[in-house]
Amino acid sequence: MSRWSLEFASGSTLVLRSGVTVIGRSSACDVVLDNPRISRQQLLVLPRAEGVELINVGRQQVTSADDAIDPEHLARDGDPIEIGGTLLAFVRAWRPATAEFRWLVRVDEGPAVKLTHTPFLLGGGDDDDDLRIEGWPRSALRLHEVGPVLIATLECDPDQVLDPEADPSFDADGFARLHDGSRLSLGGVTLEVRSLAETLDQSTHLDGEDGGPRLVRLEPYSRGGILHVHDRHAQHSVYLAGRRFALMRALLAPEPPTLAGELVSVEQLCRAIWPGDPAKDETDFNVLIYRLRRDLVNAGLDVDAVIERARGTGMVRAPIALGAKLRFD
C-alpha cells in the first residue's frame, strides 16, 4: 500500500499519519498557516489507499488539480493543493520497500495472482482493471484488504455478474466478507482467494481486550463529521458527509431504551436522521446506508464490524460499539 505525504511549496515535506491532519489558522491545527483570511480549521487531510482525501471545512476556496473541493475530493500523486488561490503543497506517494502483500486471487483453475495493492480491481476494462476477465463489465469488482479479511464490493449492476440465484456471500448492498479459501461464483467464473499469511485470525474482536476498538469517537463539523476508531495497534478516521454522519451517530447513540450496539429499526433511524420529514422511508435509508458503508470500506475499515444489517428484519446495529468507549465531541 502506498504511503502519502504533502510536499509544501516552501520545500519541506510532511509524512501523513493515519487518521486526520487538520490544516488551518488555529495553533491547535496540525499544520498552522499564518494567514488571517484562512479559517481556524480550513482543510482536513486523510490518507487513503488510492489517494489523499481532502475535505474543505473552512470559508476559503480550496482546489486540487483545478477541481474546487466542495466539500470533499480525492487527490492523487502529484496533484497540487491551493487555498485561496495560493499553492500550499503537492500530494506525493511512495511504496515502502518493506510492503507485504498476503493475498492471492485465482480465476477458475488458472494461475493465482498476487494482490499487490488495495483496492484491487477485476473487470473487463483494458486500462483500469488490475485483473482482466473477458465478458465482465469494466471494474466490476473491487477487493479491499482490511486487516485479516478481504472485503469484496460489486461496482456494477448485480444482474450483470450474479446468477439468478445470487451468490449468498453478497449482502443487499453488494458487499462480501472473504477469508482464506473463500470462493465466489460471478459472471460465469469462479474466484478463489487465498492468504499468504502463516496464521489468519478470521474473527474481529470488539471487546477492547483483543486488539478491537478501545475508543470510537465522533467529531462533528459543519457539513458532516469524522468517525475515529482507535485500537491498540492503529487509528482509522473517515469523513462522513451530513446524513451519513447523522446515521452513524444514530447507531452509536440510539434513542433509549436501546443501547449502543443493539439492533435499531430502520423506521427509528429514519426519524433520527430526517426529523420532521415523515416522507423519508426505507428506500431513502437504503441509499444512505449503502453510501455510508462504501465510505467505511474505502477508509480501510471492516464494514461488517462497524455496521451490520440483520437479514430480513429491517433492523441495523453498530457492533463496533460493543466493549468500546464512545465519545461524542
C-alpha positions as a printed NumPy array, in Angstrom:
array([[  0.   ,   0.   ,   0.   ],
       [  1.277,   3.489,  -0.792],
       [  2.261,   5.984,   1.885],
       [  1.394,   9.628,   1.35 ],
       [  2.974,  12.971,   2.104],
       [  2.455,  16.678,   1.493],
       [  5.367,  18.377,  -0.273],
       [  4.92 ,  22.02 ,   0.701],
       [  5.64 ,  24.8  ,  -1.773],
       [  8.145,  26.125,   0.776],
       [ 10.266,  22.993,   0.289],
       [  9.581,  20.841,   3.367],
       [  7.634,  17.553,   3.353],
       [  5.11 ,  16.217,   5.871],
       [  4.547,  12.441,   6.013],
       [  0.839,  11.878,   6.612],
       [ -0.034,   9.741,   9.617],
       [ -3.079,   7.53 ,   9.853],
       [ -6.125,   9.473,  10.909],
       [ -6.801,  13.104,  10.095],
       [ -4.394,  16.003,   9.617],
       [ -6.024,  19.398,  10.227],
       [ -4.777,  22.479,   8.351],
       [ -5.827,  25.974,   9.39 ],
       [ -5.05 ,  29.215,  11.184],
       [ -5.555,  27.886,  14.724],
       [ -2.48 ,  26.951,  16.723],
       [ -4.329,  23.72 ,  17.62 ],
       [ -4.112,  22.51 ,  13.989],
       [ -1.502,  20.018,  12.81 ],
       [ -0.413,  22.436,  10.063],
       [ -0.711,  26.105,  11.039],
       [ -0.99 ,  28.754,   8.304],
       [ -0.259,  32.365,   9.221],
       [ -2.941,  33.93 ,   7.05 ],
       [ -5.898,  35.866,   8.534],
       [ -8.092,  35.058,   5.524],
       [ -7.92 ,  31.317,   6.224],
       [-10.355,  29.722,   8.669],
       [ -9.217,  28.444,  12.049],
       [ -9.912,  24.963,  10.672],
       [ -9.728,  25.105,   6.883],
       [ -8.84 ,  21.686,   5.455],
       [ -8.973,  18.079,   6.667],
       [ -6.493,  15.63 ,   5.094],
       [ -6.952,  11.848,   5.358],
       [ -4.665,   9.294,   3.634],
       [ -6.442,   6.537,   1.717],
       [ -5.313,   3.528,  -0.3  ],
       [ -5.924,   5.284,  -3.622],
       [ -5.01 ,   8.839,  -2.714],
       [ -5.451,  11.594,  -0.15 ],
       [ -8.957,  12.651,   0.796],
       [ -9.356,  16.426,   1.166],
       [-12.353,  17.946,   2.981],
       [-12.865,  21.69 ,   2.915],
       [-14.42 ,  22.792,   6.207],
       [-13.433,  26.472,   6.034],
       [-14.502,  29.652,   4.293],
       [-11.693,  29.87 ,   1.723],
       [-11.934,  28.062,  -1.61 ],
       [ -9.66 ,  25.025,  -1.846],
       [ -8.76 ,  23.489,  -5.207],
       [ -6.82 ,  20.424,  -6.303],
       [ -5.882,  19.776,  -9.932],
       [ -8.257,  22.618, -10.937],
       [-11.185,  20.987,  -9.124],
       [-12.894,  23.036,  -6.432],
       [-13.34 ,  20.977,  -3.252],
       [-16.946,  21.222,  -2.094],
       [-16.663,  19.699,   0.374],
       [-14.555,  16.588,  -0.468],
       [-12.135,  15.395,  -3.133],
       [ -9.672,  12.501,  -3.607],
       [ -6.271,  13.878,  -4.617],
       [ -3.767,  11.656,  -6.46 ],
       [  0.001,  11.541,  -6.662],
       [  1.33 ,  14.858,  -7.979],
       [ -1.899,  16.825,  -7.524],
       [ -1.456,  20.376,  -6.213],
       [ -3.447,  21.8  ,  -3.302],
       [ -4.3  ,  25.501,  -3.398],
       [ -6.045,  27.502,  -0.671],
       [ -7.469,  30.873,  -1.662],
       [ -5.565,  30.772,  -4.938],
       [ -2.178,  30.192,  -3.255],
       [ -0.263,  26.948,  -3.754],
       [  0.117,  25.094,  -0.46 ],
       [  1.563,  21.7  ,  -1.387],
       [  1.71 ,  18.752,  -3.772],
       [  0.453,  15.283,  -2.879],
       [  3.227,  12.692,  -3.103],
       [  3.083,   8.892,  -2.888],
       [  5.652,   6.183,  -2.432],
       [  5.518,   2.481,  -1.681],
       [  7.704,   1.323,   1.212],
       [ 10.266,  -1.307,   0.254],
       [  9.026,  -3.463,   3.145],
       [  5.432,  -3.569,   1.915],
       [  3.953,  -7.038,   2.263],
       [  1.08 ,  -8.395,   0.201],
       [ -0.535, -11.53 ,   1.523],
       [ -3.47 , -12.323,  -0.745],
       [ -3.805, -14.303,  -3.961],
       [ -6.817, -14.473,  -6.272],
       [ -7.422, -17.323,  -8.714],
       [ -9.895, -17.286, -11.638],
       [-11.311, -20.782, -12.294],
       [ -8.304, -23.13 , -12.36 ],
       [ -5.867, -20.558, -13.711],
       [ -2.74 , -19.2  , -12.046],
       [ -3.031, -17.418,  -8.702],
       [ -2.322, -13.687,  -8.954],
       [ -0.93 , -11.688,  -6.037],
       [ -2.847,  -8.614,  -4.908],
       [ -0.052,  -6.056,  -4.988],
       [ -2.161,  -3.143,  -3.752],
       [ -5.552,  -2.301,  -2.328],
       [ -8.139,  -1.878,  -3.681],
       [ -7.535,  -4.405,  -6.475],
       [ -9.873,  -4.128,  -9.472],
       [-11.303,  -7.008, -11.533],
       [-13.29 ,  -6.455, -14.709],
       [-13.376,  -6.317, -18.467],
       [-11.663,  -2.948, -18.906],
       [ -8.461,  -2.607, -20.909],
       [ -6.793,   0.102, -18.835],
       [ -8.392,   0.477, -15.421],
       [ -8.538,  -3.106, -14.205],
       [ -5.726,  -4.95 , -12.445],
       [ -7.036,  -8.382, -13.495],
       [ -8.99 ,  -8.547, -16.755],
       [-11.839, -11.061, -17.056],
       [-13.346, -11.447, -20.519],
       [-17.032, -10.575, -20.694],
       [-17.162,  -8.702, -17.392],
       [-18.122,  -5.019, -17.15 ],
       [-15.301,  -2.565, -16.551],
       [-14.105,  -2.558, -12.909],
       [-16.952,  -4.852, -11.864],
       [-15.426,  -5.993,  -8.563],
       [-13.094,  -4.441,  -6.01 ],
       [-11.106,  -6.329,  -3.388],
       [-10.131,  -4.302,  -0.314],
       [ -7.637,  -5.676,   2.196],
       [ -8.973,  -4.841,   5.665],
       [ -6.945,  -6.439,   8.451],
       [ -7.322, -10.224,   8.356],
       [-10.059, -10.265,   5.697],
       [-10.829,  -9.119,   2.183],
       [-13.935,  -7.05 ,   1.541],
       [-15.341,  -7.525,  -1.97 ],
       [-17.625,  -4.81 ,  -3.344],
       [-19.692,  -5.048,  -6.519],
       [-19.14 ,  -1.965,  -8.689],
       [-21.648,  -2.818, -11.418],
       [-25.284,  -3.791, -11.737],
       [-25.509,  -7.106,  -9.807],
       [-27.622,  -8.611, -12.606],
       [-24.583,  -8.354, -14.911],
       [-22.466, -10.787, -12.89 ],
       [-24.645, -12.524, -10.304],
       [-26.579, -15.645, -11.223],
       [-30.398, -15.506, -10.881],
       [-29.949, -17.242,  -7.548],
       [-27.478, -14.689,  -6.275],
       [-24.31 , -15.731,  -4.505],
       [-25.256, -15.677,  -0.805],
       [-21.846, -14.251,   0.036],
       [-23.036, -10.8  ,  -1.03 ],
       [-25.39 ,  -8.794,   1.141],
       [-28.106,  -6.43 ,  -0.061],
       [-25.558,  -3.62 ,  -0.547],
       [-23.217,  -5.723,  -2.706],
       [-20.574,  -6.387,  -0.031],
       [-18.955,  -9.761,   0.725],
       [-16.541, -10.536,   3.568],
       [-13.929, -13.056,   2.383],
       [-11.479, -15.242,   4.283],
       [ -8.708, -17.617,   3.283],
       [-10.259, -20.132,   0.866],
       [-13.442, -18.158,   0.111],
       [-14.959, -18.802,  -3.325],
       [-17.315, -16.616,  -5.364],
       [-19.285, -17.519,  -8.499],
       [-19.526, -14.4  , -10.631],
       [-20.113, -13.71 , -14.301],
       [-19.571, -17.306, -15.38 ],
       [-16.293, -17.817, -13.498],
       [-15.251, -18.934, -10.023],
       [-12.985, -16.73 ,  -7.952],
       [-10.981, -18.126,  -5.054],
       [ -8.936, -16.049,  -2.623],
       [ -6.04 , -17.425,  -0.6  ],
       [ -3.996, -15.858,   2.174],
       [ -0.197, -15.928,   2.209],
       [ -0.109, -15.316,   5.965],
       [  1.064, -18.204,   8.11 ],
       [ -1.787, -17.584,  10.532],
       [ -5.01 , -15.746,   9.875],
       [ -7.358, -14.621,  12.617],
       [-10.766, -14.883,  10.965],
       [-12.661, -13.076,  13.715],
       [-12.97 ,  -9.396,  14.501],
       [-12.726,  -8.78 ,  18.241],
       [-14.704,  -5.83 ,  19.523],
       [-14.318,  -6.105,  23.268],
       [-11.32 ,  -3.783,  23.565],
       [ -9.127,  -6.526,  25.06 ],
       [ -8.108,  -8.481,  21.959],
       [ -6.993,  -5.675,  19.651],
       [-10.519,  -4.456,  18.919],
       [-11.521,  -0.787,  19.13 ],
       [-10.928,   0.779,  22.523],
       [-12.26 ,   4.191,  21.556],
       [-14.88 ,   5.161,  18.988],
       [-15.171,   8.917,  18.592],
       [-17.432,  11.172,  16.536],
       [-16.062,  14.619,  15.675],
       [-18.713,  16.91 ,  14.103],
       [-18.069,  19.597,  11.516],
       [-20.424,  21.998,   9.756],
       [-21.441,  19.613,   6.944],
       [-20.798,  16.208,   8.459],
       [-18.037,  14.873,  10.653],
       [-15.309,  12.316,  11.229],
       [-15.59 ,   8.846,  12.694],
       [-12.396,   7.895,  14.536],
       [-11.76 ,   4.281,  15.508],
       [ -8.769,   3.768,  17.837],
       [ -7.446,   0.372,  18.886],
       [ -4.168,  -0.695,  20.45 ],
       [ -2.452,  -1.023,  17.061],
       [ -3.839,   1.689,  14.795],
       [ -6.223,   4.54 ,  14.226],
       [ -8.693,   4.799,  11.356],
       [-10.522,   8.007,  10.531],
       [-13.187,   8.556,   7.9  ],
       [-15.06 ,  11.704,   6.918],
       [-18.825,  11.229,   6.615],
       [-20.955,  13.818,   4.857],
       [-24.117,  15.211,   6.51 ],
       [-26.738,  12.47 ,   6.625],
       [-24.144,   9.671,   6.67 ],
       [-22.647,  11.192,   9.804],
       [-26.164,  11.507,  11.271],
       [-26.802,   7.795,  10.591],
       [-23.549,   6.784,  12.285],
       [-24.425,   8.912,  15.29 ],
       [-27.949,   7.456,  15.453],
       [-26.461,   3.943,  15.599],
       [-23.849,   4.804,  18.232],
       [-26.298,   6.83 ,  20.334],
       [-29.772,   5.334,  19.706],
       [-32.887,   6.55 ,  21.464],
       [-33.407,   4.928,  24.91 ],
       [-34.057,   2.25 ,  25.958],
       [-31.985,   0.906,  23.034],
       [-28.273,   0.723,  23.881],
       [-25.304,   1.321,  21.611],
       [-24.554,  -1.847,  19.666],
       [-28.13 ,  -3.155,  19.849],
       [-30.453,  -3.549,  16.874],
       [-32.346,  -0.42 ,  15.814],
       [-35.302,  -0.378,  13.432],
       [-34.993,   1.395,  10.089],
       [-38.106,   3.404,  10.972],
       [-36.489,   4.676,  14.18 ],
       [-33.291,   5.543,  12.315],
       [-35.209,   7.443,   9.629],
       [-36.855,   9.606,  12.302],
       [-33.446,  10.354,  13.839],
       [-31.793,  11.182,  10.508],
       [-34.674,  13.141,   8.947],
       [-36.546,  14.656,  11.9  ],
       [-39.783,  16.316,  10.826],
       [-39.83 ,  14.628,   7.394],
       [-42.181,  11.616,   7.61 ],
       [-41.911,  11.052,   3.845],
       [-38.44 ,   9.546,   4.27 ],
       [-38.663,   5.773,   4.361],
       [-36.704,   2.561,   3.82 ],
       [-35.959,   3.437,   0.177],
       [-34.119,   6.625,   1.207],
       [-32.45 ,   4.754,   4.055],
       [-31.119,   2.009,   1.757],
       [-29.365,   4.588,  -0.44 ],
       [-27.887,   6.312,   2.601],
       [-26.558,   3.197,   4.34 ],
       [-25.043,   1.933,   1.077],
       [-23.075,   5.18 ,   0.708],
       [-22.016,   5.085,   4.353],
       [-20.767,   1.508,   4.074],
       [-18.805,   2.442,   0.932],
       [-17.127,   5.262,   2.858],
       [-16.164,   2.844,   5.625],
       [-14.611,   0.193,   3.39 ],
       [-12.762,   2.828,   1.33 ],
       [-11.235,   4.056,   4.585],
       [ -9.886,   0.576,   5.345],
       [-12.479,  -0.388,   7.946],
       [-14.073,  -3.808,   8.222],
       [-17.546,  -2.661,   7.248],
       [-19.359,  -5.633,   8.811],
       [-17.641,  -4.972,  12.126],
       [-18.875,  -1.355,  12.059],
       [-22.435,  -1.719,  10.706],
       [-24.466,  -4.904,  10.476],
       [-27.817,  -5.299,   8.721],
       [-29.867,  -8.177,  10.12 ],
       [-31.185, -10.045,   7.094],
       [-34.947,  -9.876,   6.578],
       [-35.689,  -7.944,   9.778],
       [-35.382,  -4.255,   8.853],
       [-33.002,  -3.858,  11.799],
       [-29.476,  -2.406,  11.889],
       [-26.821,  -2.221,  14.594],
       [-23.291,  -0.937,  15.165],
       [-21.349,  -3.902,  16.635],
       [-18.239,  -1.725,  16.819],
       [-19.823,  -0.033,  19.867],
       [-19.753,  -3.232,  21.912],
       [-17.   ,  -3.111,  24.514],
       [-15.704,   0.236,  23.222],
       [-15.546,   3.614,  24.889],
       [-17.757,   6.046,  22.969],
       [-17.049,   9.755,  22.765],
       [-19.08 ,  12.485,  21.086],
       [-17.135,  15.741,  20.696]])
